[in-house]
Amino acid sequence: LLPTGNVVDILAVEGLGKVRISVVDAANPVVFVLAEDIGAKGIEYREQINTDKVLMDKIEKIRAAGAEAAGIVKDRKKALIESPVVPQVAFVRSPIDYKDYATGRIIKAKEVSFLSRVIFTQMAVESYTGTGSICTAAAAMIPGTIVNQVASEKSKKTGQVFIGHPRGVMEILATVSQKRKEFVLEKAILQRTARRVMEGYTYVKKSTL
């Protein structure tokens, strides 16, 4: 969480006024914001986000403000130059039916804990980042965070988090404990898909064998 220890902080963001965010650092730091607070629906797919210059400008300003607040950079105006990769930023919303843009299948609200769209290196990703998913699941299990506010009650009780993203649903099992004022991610389990990227041969000397 932010150095303040707050699960939600309200930051003044240029052109947006005061914005509610949660910054959580697990696997990779992520700045979380409500979709409604940036004028998004939370069901957008990658191209819709990436081609919306107004929305992307808002997202980067929030990311920069979060980076400054978390101490990742000293000056938010230099965030894009000094730290373009971290933190990631994600906007979330409560579960609703939406379309998996890859298959066209309608994903029902009951299939997800919440919807989220993650931005990595100033671009919305096709599905969801691995480290971002771990952080998002952890945030869902911390009472009061932006993610926790929109997460289903079932996921909060079980620790089984289903993130609704543009290409479907990602499942993560997360366990978070509280030690005094700190929240600790005890466990995170996720599944990832893989594809073959290369094939080749290695030649070894007979003497080596």
N, C-alpha and C positions, 0 to 999 in steps of 0.2 A: 504494500500500500504506500501512499504518499508519506513523506517524512512526518506529516502532521498526524498520521495515525488514523485519519478519518476514512471511513469507507466510501464517503461521497464528499467531494470538494467542489465548491463553486468558484470558477475562475472567470475573470474578465477577459474576453476574447475580442480582439479588434473586429468591428463590423458585425459582431453577433451579440454583444452584451455579455451578460452573465450566463455561463453554461455549466451544467452539472456533469461532472465526470468521476470516474473511478480509475485509478491507476494501480494495476496489480502486476507484480513481478514474479512470475513462475514460468520457468523454461525460457521465456522472453518477456520483457515488459510490454504491456498493452494498455493503451488509453481507451476506456470504454465510455460511450455516450449513447443516449437514447436516440433512436432514429427520428422520433418526432421533434426532438430539439434541434435537428439540423435540416428539417423540412423533407426528410426521406420517409418512405413507406416501410422499408425494411424487407421488401420482397424483390428489390432490384437485382438484376443479373449484372455480370461484370461489365459488358459493353455500355449498359445504361449509366453505370457509375463513372466509368472512365471517360466517357464523352460529355459528361455533365460538368463543365468547367466551374460553374458556380458552386456545386456541391463539393467537388474536389478541393476547391479553394477553402471552403469551410472546414473540411476534414483536416487539411494540412495545418491550418491555423490552430485547430484544437489539439492536434498532435504536438505541435511546437510548444503550445502553452503547457501541455501535460509534461513534456520533456523538461521544460524549465522548472516546473513545480516539483518534479521528482528528482531534480538535481543532475539529470543526464546532460543538460547543457546549462550554461550560466545565463545565456541570452536567447530567448525564443526566436529572435530575428535571425540567429545563426544556426538554428536547428537543422535546416535543410542541407547546409554545408557541412556542419560538424558531426551530425548524427542522422543521416538520411535513412538508415535501416531500422534503428530502434529509437523510440518505441514503435510498435505497430499500433494501429488504431482500428477499433471495431465499433460499428453501431448496431444496436440490438433492439428487439421489440418482442412483445408477448406472442404466443403461438396463434397463427391463423393459417388457413389453407393457402397454398401457393403452388406454383408450377416449377418442377424441375426442368430447367431450360435445356438440359442435355437430352432428356428422354421425352419431355412433354407430359410426364406423369404428374397428376395432382397429388401433392403431399398434404395429407390431412393435418390439421392442428394437433390432433391427439397423438400424432407420431413424433412430435418434437417437444423439447423442453422450452425452447424459445427460438427465434430466428436471429441470425447474425451475419453480417457482411464484414469481412476483414480487409484492410488496406495495408499492403506491404510494399515498401519502396515507392510510395506515391502511386500505386496501381492497385485496383481491386483485383483480388485473385479469383481464379476460376472456380475453386471450391473453398478450401480453408487450409491455412498453414498448420503444420504439425505442432510447432511450438505455440502458435497462437491458440490452438484448440485446447492444449493443456492449461494455458493461462485462463482461457475463457471458462473452462470447467471449474477451475479453482475459484474464479471470481463468483461463479454461480453458487458455490458452497459457502461463501463468506456473507453472513447476514448483513443486509442493508446496501450492498454494492448495487451499482446500476444493473448488472447482470442478474443478481439475486432478485431484484425487484420485479423483473419480467419473467423469471423462470417458473416453471410449473411446480406446484407443491410436491408432486410425486418425486421429481428429481432432487429437490432439496432434502427430502426425507431419506432417499435411497442412495444418493451420490451417483446415480446413473444418469448421465447428462446426454441428451440428444440434441445436437446443434443443427438447426435447419439452415443449410447454406445453398447457394445457387445451383449446385449439381446434386443435391440430395440431402442426406442426413449422416452426420458423423457421430458415433457413439464413443463416449469417454466415461470411464469410471474414476471418480475422484474422491479422495478422503482428505478433509481439512480439519485440523485441530486448532484450538486457541490456547496459547501459552501466555498468560498475563495479557499484555496488550498486543501481542503478535499472533498472526495467523500463520500456520505452517502447513504446507502441502505435504501430507504424509505419503500419498500414493496417487499415481495417475496411470491409467491403462488405456491405450487406444489401439485401434487397428488402422493400418494404412494399406492402400493398394499399391501395387508395383508393376512396372512394365520393363521388359528387356530393353536396355539402351545400347548394348554392344555384345559382340561375340568374337572370340579369337582363340589363338593357340599360344602356348608358351613352350619353347624348346629348351630342354634340360640336357646337359652333357651326360653321357652314359656313366662317366666316372663319378658323377654326383649321385647317381642312383645306386 
